């Protein structure tokens, strides 16, 4: 599986580079099958609580492995990036992951519909399935940024699993344009809890996606309600999939799928919350948005190896926002970036306890070289502005 890439540097000297993580990227492919481990554990022991095993691995073992194995700050040389991006092995991994999210949902739904589970075990199973579908949104995130019909369709297909068909439109044409500004509902603000953020981000994403897709179709002389609407294409697959599960396994699927979908959406909200907390692009007269273009320092970054291998390098978010179409295997680390203290599996539970989140992240935010305690350079929650100014003492805010 090893592959060596060779190129010439600007001065003509030869460059040889080998991706030491090449085989390990397959972790992003097998990780969506984690719910099946819970089903096996329940079958082997007869204990319904074993259905929660995937949650213990994700939120217990993964942060420990991130802390133990540490970070990987290696970058591929720019001279070999064209070859690296052209290597089909890496895109085949993302393509292969798409059907596995369907496998995981179908397996969990079959277990929920055929086993005599107590209500709390059904809830655990639906939650586990939902976290897995949240990983599907990450797969769609990688695919949706690629400009070819196959990967665009695969993105819509995997978005159908948790009924989140608007994501590619909203993320690519909305969030990436307005990221790290007060105008972006998908960028969290300093002092804003994840729960307040969710109430702003979830409905805002649907509204903005519909407006963007409707405008695109009207500009093309088509109705927003036509078959050309990419959101409706994905939602149609959702309807077939989830109504089919109700028909196959009965009414128990209604609460199961409701929890599954909500948890998947919550996973994406959790990622959005930690990725841009408090970061703010500077005003720039004459730009199309009124702000400077997105730079690497407008996203929180983390190089924790294990979680990056399980999420197609999602955590190298700084380079992603600066270069959205760059494939995951080519994403780079930069010096002096905003850095999270753990991988996402460690940061999500921290965000769920707002006082702990603020205690850890607010000082880290204010200590950034481009902020240095100046609240005028921070994306502040307007409802907390006075309290934050009183606490951190920046008259410029």
C-alpha positions as CSV (number, residue, x, y, z in Angstrom):
1,X,0.0,0.0,0.0
2,X,3.0,2.3,0.3
3,X,3.3,5.0,-2.4
4,X,6.2,7.3,-3.0
5,X,5.8,10.6,-4.8
6,X,8.6,12.4,-6.5
7,X,8.9,15.9,-7.8
8,X,11.3,18.8,-8.3
9,X,11.6,21.8,-5.9
10,X,11.7,25.3,-7.2
11,X,15.5,25.2,-7.3
12,X,15.5,21.9,-9.4
13,X,16.5,19.7,-6.5
14,X,14.6,16.3,-6.3
15,X,11.9,15.8,-3.7
16,X,10.8,12.3,-2.6
17,X,7.9,11.9,-0.1
18,X,6.0,9.0,1.2
19,X,2.6,9.2,3.0
20,X,3.3,7.3,6.3
21,X,-0.5,7.5,7.1
22,X,-1.6,6.0,3.8
23,X,-2.9,2.6,5.1
24,X,-4.2,4.3,8.3
25,X,-6.6,6.5,6.4
26,X,-8.7,3.4,6.2
27,X,-9.7,4.1,9.8
28,X,-12.1,6.7,8.4
29,X,-13.7,3.9,6.4
30,X,-14.2,1.3,9.1
31,X,-15.1,3.7,11.8
32,X,-18.7,4.1,10.6
33,X,-19.2,0.4,11.3
34,X,-18.6,1.0,15.0
35,X,-22.4,0.5,15.9
36,X,-22.0,-3.1,14.7
37,X,-19.6,-3.6,17.6
38,X,-22.3,-2.6,20.0
39,X,-24.8,-5.0,18.4
40,X,-22.3,-7.8,18.6
41,X,-21.5,-7.0,22.3
42,X,-25.3,-7.1,23.1
43,X,-25.7,-10.4,21.3
44,X,-22.7,-11.9,23.0
45,X,-23.5,-10.8,26.6
46,X,-27.3,-10.4,26.5
47,X,-26.8,-7.0,28.3
48,X,-28.6,-4.2,26.6
49,X,-26.2,-1.7,28.1
50,X,-23.5,-3.0,25.8
51,X,-25.2,-1.2,23.0
52,X,-23.4,1.9,24.4
53,X,-19.9,0.4,23.7
54,X,-19.4,2.6,20.6
55,X,-20.0,5.7,22.7
56,X,-17.5,4.6,25.3
57,X,-14.9,4.1,22.5
58,X,-15.7,7.5,20.8
59,X,-15.8,9.7,23.9
60,X,-13.6,7.7,26.2
61,X,-10.9,5.8,24.3
62,X,-10.5,8.1,21.4
63,X,-9.5,11.2,23.5
64,X,-7.2,9.0,25.5
65,X,-5.5,7.8,22.3
66,X,-5.3,11.4,21.1
67,X,-3.5,12.4,24.3
68,X,-1.2,9.3,24.3
69,X,-0.2,9.2,20.6
70,X,-0.3,13.0,20.3
71,X,-0.2,15.3,17.3
72,X,1.1,14.9,13.8
73,X,2.2,18.2,12.2
74,X,3.8,16.8,9.1
75,X,2.9,18.4,5.8
76,X,3.2,16.9,2.3
77,X,5.7,19.0,0.2
78,X,3.7,21.4,-2.1
79,X,5.6,20.0,-5.1
80,X,4.1,16.5,-4.7
81,X,0.5,17.7,-3.8
82,X,-0.7,17.5,-7.5
83,X,0.3,13.8,-7.5
84,X,-1.2,13.2,-4.1
85,X,-4.5,14.8,-5.1
86,X,-4.6,12.7,-8.3
87,X,-4.0,9.4,-6.5
88,X,-7.4,7.7,-6.7
89,X,-6.8,5.6,-3.6
90,X,-7.7,8.5,-1.4
91,X,-11.0,9.4,-3.1
92,X,-11.9,5.7,-3.3
93,X,-11.8,5.6,0.5
94,X,-14.4,8.4,0.7
95,X,-16.5,6.7,-1.9
96,X,-16.4,3.4,-0.1
97,X,-17.5,5.0,3.1
98,X,-20.9,6.2,1.7
99,X,-22.6,2.8,1.6
100,X,-21.3,1.8,5.0
101,X,-23.4,4.6,6.6
102,X,-26.4,3.0,5.1
103,X,-25.3,-0.4,6.4
104,X,-24.9,1.0,9.9
105,X,-28.4,2.5,10.0
106,X,-30.0,-0.6,8.5
107,X,-28.3,-2.8,11.0
108,X,-29.3,-0.6,14.0
109,X,-32.9,-0.3,12.7
110,X,-33.1,-4.1,12.2
111,X,-31.9,-4.6,15.8
112,X,-34.3,-2.0,17.2
113,X,-37.2,-3.6,15.3
114,X,-36.5,-7.2,16.0
115,X,-35.1,-7.3,19.6
116,X,-37.1,-6.9,22.8
117,X,-35.3,-3.8,24.1
118,X,-36.2,-1.7,27.1
119,X,-37.0,1.9,26.2
120,X,-33.6,3.1,27.5
121,X,-31.7,0.6,25.4
122,X,-33.7,1.7,22.3
123,X,-32.7,5.3,23.1
124,X,-29.0,4.3,23.4
125,X,-29.1,2.4,20.1
126,X,-30.8,5.4,18.4
127,X,-28.2,7.7,19.9
128,X,-25.3,5.4,18.7
129,X,-26.8,5.2,15.2
130,X,-27.2,9.0,15.2
131,X,-23.6,9.6,16.1
132,X,-22.6,7.3,13.2
133,X,-24.9,9.3,10.8
134,X,-23.1,12.4,12.1
135,X,-19.9,10.9,10.8
136,X,-21.8,10.6,7.5
137,X,-22.2,14.3,7.5
138,X,-18.4,14.5,7.7
139,X,-18.1,12.2,4.7
140,X,-20.5,14.4,2.8
141,X,-18.4,17.4,3.9
142,X,-15.4,16.0,2.2
143,X,-17.3,14.9,-1.0
144,X,-19.4,18.0,-1.3
145,X,-16.4,20.3,-1.8
146,X,-15.3,18.4,-4.9
147,X,-16.4,19.7,-8.3
148,X,-17.4,16.5,-10.1
149,X,-20.9,14.9,-10.5
150,X,-20.0,11.6,-8.9
151,X,-18.8,13.1,-5.6
152,X,-21.6,15.6,-5.6
153,X,-24.1,12.8,-5.9
154,X,-22.4,10.7,-3.3
155,X,-22.6,13.7,-0.9
156,X,-26.3,14.0,-1.5
157,X,-26.7,10.2,-1.0
158,X,-25.0,10.1,2.4
159,X,-26.8,13.2,3.5
160,X,-30.0,11.3,3.1
161,X,-29.2,9.0,5.9
162,X,-29.8,11.6,8.7
163,X,-32.2,13.7,6.6
164,X,-29.8,16.6,6.2
165,X,-30.0,17.2,2.5
166,X,-29.5,20.9,2.6
167,X,-26.0,20.7,4.1
168,X,-23.8,20.8,0.9
169,X,-25.6,23.9,-0.3
170,X,-25.6,25.7,3.1
171,X,-22.0,24.7,3.9
172,X,-20.3,25.4,0.5
173,X,-22.2,28.5,-0.6
174,X,-23.2,29.9,2.8
175,X,-20.9,29.0,5.7
176,X,-17.7,29.2,3.7
177,X,-18.6,32.7,2.5
178,X,-19.5,34.1,5.9
179,X,-17.4,32.0,8.2
180,X,-16.0,33.8,11.3
181,X,-18.3,36.8,11.0
182,X,-21.4,37.8,13.0
183,X,-23.4,37.2,9.8
184,X,-22.8,33.4,9.9
185,X,-25.1,31.4,12.1
186,X,-22.7,28.4,11.8
187,X,-19.8,30.3,13.5
188,X,-20.1,30.3,17.3
189,X,-19.5,33.5,19.3
190,X,-17.5,34.0,22.5
191,X,-19.8,33.6,25.5
192,X,-22.4,31.7,23.5
193,X,-23.2,28.2,24.8
194,X,-23.6,25.3,22.4
195,X,-27.3,25.2,23.3
196,X,-27.9,28.8,22.3
197,X,-25.8,28.2,19.2
198,X,-27.8,25.2,18.2
199,X,-31.0,27.3,18.3
200,X,-29.4,29.8,15.9
201,X,-27.5,27.4,13.7
202,X,-29.9,24.6,12.9
203,X,-32.9,26.6,11.6
204,X,-30.5,29.2,10.1
205,X,-28.8,26.5,7.9
206,X,-32.1,25.3,6.4
207,X,-33.3,28.8,5.7
208,X,-30.1,29.9,4.1
209,X,-29.7,26.7,2.0
210,X,-33.2,27.0,0.6
211,X,-32.7,30.7,-0.3
212,X,-29.4,29.9,-2.0
213,X,-30.7,26.9,-4.0
214,X,-33.9,28.7,-4.9
215,X,-31.9,31.6,-6.3
216,X,-29.6,29.3,-8.3
217,X,-32.6,27.6,-9.9
218,X,-34.4,30.8,-10.6
219,X,-31.2,32.2,-12.3
220,X,-31.3,29.1,-14.5
221,X,-35.0,29.6,-15.3
222,X,-36.2,26.7,-13.2
223,X,-38.6,26.3,-10.3
224,X,-37.2,25.7,-6.8
225,X,-39.6,22.8,-6.5
226,X,-38.2,21.1,-9.6
227,X,-36.3,17.8,-9.7
228,X,-33.1,19.9,-10.3
229,X,-33.2,21.1,-6.6
230,X,-30.2,19.2,-5.1
231,X,-31.7,19.5,-1.6
232,X,-35.0,17.9,-2.7
233,X,-33.1,15.1,-4.4
234,X,-31.4,14.2,-1.1
235,X,-34.6,14.5,0.9
236,X,-36.4,12.2,-1.6
237,X,-33.9,9.5,-0.9
238,X,-34.4,10.1,2.9
239,X,-38.2,9.6,2.5
240,X,-37.7,6.3,0.7
241,X,-35.1,5.1,3.2
242,X,-36.8,6.1,6.4
243,X,-40.4,5.4,5.4
244,X,-39.1,2.0,4.2
245,X,-37.7,1.3,7.6
246,X,-41.1,2.2,9.2
247,X,-42.8,-0.2,6.8
248,X,-40.3,-2.9,7.5
249,X,-40.1,-2.7,11.3
250,X,-43.2,-0.9,12.5
251,X,-44.0,2.1,14.5
252,X,-41.0,1.7,16.8
253,X,-39.0,3.3,14.0
254,X,-40.7,6.6,14.5
255,X,-39.0,7.4,17.9
256,X,-35.9,5.6,16.8
257,X,-35.4,7.7,13.6
258,X,-36.4,10.9,15.3
259,X,-33.6,10.4,17.9
260,X,-31.2,9.2,15.2
261,X,-31.8,12.3,13.0
262,X,-31.6,14.8,15.9
263,X,-28.4,13.3,17.2
264,X,-26.8,13.4,13.8
265,X,-27.7,17.0,13.4
266,X,-26.3,17.6,16.9
267,X,-23.0,16.1,15.9
268,X,-22.7,18.5,13.1
269,X,-23.7,21.4,15.4
270,X,-21.0,20.3,17.8
271,X,-18.4,20.4,15.1
272,X,-19.4,23.8,13.9
273,X,-19.4,25.1,17.5
274,X,-15.8,24.1,18.2
275,X,-14.4,25.0,14.8
276,X,-14.7,28.8,14.9
277,X,-15.5,29.7,18.4
278,X,-15.1,33.5,18.9
279,X,-12.9,33.9,15.8
280,X,-13.5,37.0,13.7
281,X,-12.5,38.1,10.3
282,X,-11.5,41.8,10.0
283,X,-13.5,44.3,8.0
284,X,-12.3,45.0,4.5
285,X,-13.8,47.7,2.4
286,X,-14.5,46.7,-1.2
287,X,-14.8,43.0,-0.7
288,X,-18.0,41.2,-1.7
289,X,-18.8,40.4,2.0
290,X,-17.3,43.4,3.7
291,X,-14.7,41.2,5.4
292,X,-11.3,39.9,4.5
293,X,-11.1,36.5,2.8
294,X,-11.0,33.5,5.1
295,X,-7.5,32.8,6.4
296,X,-6.1,29.7,8.3
297,X,-6.3,31.6,11.6
298,X,-10.1,31.9,11.3
299,X,-10.6,28.3,12.3
300,X,-9.5,26.3,15.3
301,X,-7.1,23.6,14.3
302,X,-6.0,20.3,15.9
303,X,-3.4,17.8,14.7
304,X,-4.4,15.0,17.1
305,X,-3.6,12.0,15.0
306,X,-6.1,9.3,15.9
307,X,-9.2,11.5,15.5
308,X,-7.9,13.0,12.3
309,X,-7.4,9.5,10.9
310,X,-11.0,8.7,11.8
311,X,-12.5,11.8,10.3
312,X,-10.8,12.4,7.0
313,X,-8.6,15.1,8.5
314,X,-11.6,17.2,9.4
315,X,-9.6,18.7,12.3
316,X,-7.1,20.4,10.0
317,X,-9.9,22.9,9.5
318,X,-7.7,25.9,9.1
319,X,-6.3,24.9,5.8
320,X,-9.7,23.6,4.7
321,X,-11.3,27.0,5.0
322,X,-8.4,28.7,3.4
323,X,-8.5,26.1,0.5
324,X,-11.9,24.5,0.5
325,X,-11.4,22.2,-2.5
326,X,-8.1,20.7,-1.2
327,X,-8.5,17.0,-0.5
328,X,-8.1,15.7,3.0
329,X,-4.8,13.9,2.4
330,X,-3.2,17.2,1.3
331,X,-4.4,19.5,4.2
332,X,-1.5,21.3,5.9
333,X,-0.6,22.5,9.4
334,X,0.6,26.1,9.8
335,X,2.5,27.8,12.7
336,X,0.7,30.1,15.1
337,X,-2.8,28.7,14.4
338,X,-5.6,28.7,17.0
339,X,-5.3,25.2,18.4
340,X,-7.7,23.1,20.4
341,X,-6.3,21.2,23.4
342,X,-7.8,17.9,22.3
343,X,-9.4,16.2,19.2
344,X,-13.1,16.7,18.5
345,X,-14.1,13.6,20.5
346,X,-12.6,15.3,23.6
347,X,-13.9,18.8,22.8
348,X,-17.5,17.8,22.2
349,X,-18.2,16.7,25.8
350,X,-16.4,19.8,27.1
351,X,-18.7,22.0,25.0
352,X,-21.7,20.2,26.5
353,X,-20.8,21.7,29.9
354,X,-20.7,25.5,29.1
355,X,-18.9,26.7,32.3
356,X,-16.1,24.2,31.6
357,X,-15.9,25.2,28.0
358,X,-15.7,28.9,28.8
359,X,-13.1,28.3,31.4
360,X,-10.9,26.4,29.0
361,X,-11.5,28.2,25.7
362,X,-12.0,31.9,26.6
363,X,-8.5,32.4,27.9
364,X,-7.1,30.4,25.0
365,X,-9.1,32.6,22.5
366,X,-8.0,35.9,24.1
367,X,-4.3,34.7,24.2
368,X,-4.2,34.2,20.4
369,X,-1.4,36.4,18.8
370,X,-3.9,38.2,16.6
371,X,-6.2,39.0,19.5
372,X,-4.0,39.5,22.6
373,X,-7.0,40.3,24.8
374,X,-8.6,42.8,22.4
375,X,-12.3,42.0,22.4
376,X,-12.8,44.2,19.3
377,X,-11.1,41.4,17.4
378,X,-13.4,38.7,18.8
379,X,-16.8,37.5,17.5
380,X,-18.8,38.2,20.7
381,X,-22.3,37.1,21.6
382,X,-24.3,40.3,21.8
383,X,-26.2,39.1,24.8
384,X,-23.0,38.5,26.7
385,X,-21.1,41.6,25.4
386,X,-21.4,43.7,28.5
387,X,-20.5,40.9,30.9
388,X,-17.5,39.9,28.8
389,X,-16.3,43.5,28.5
390,X,-16.7,43.9,32.3
391,X,-14.8,40.6,32.9
392,X,-12.0,41.0,30.4
393,X,-11.8,44.8,30.4
394,X,-11.5,45.9,26.8
395,X,-13.0,49.3,26.2
396,X,-12.5,48.8,22.5
397,X,-15.3,46.2,22.4
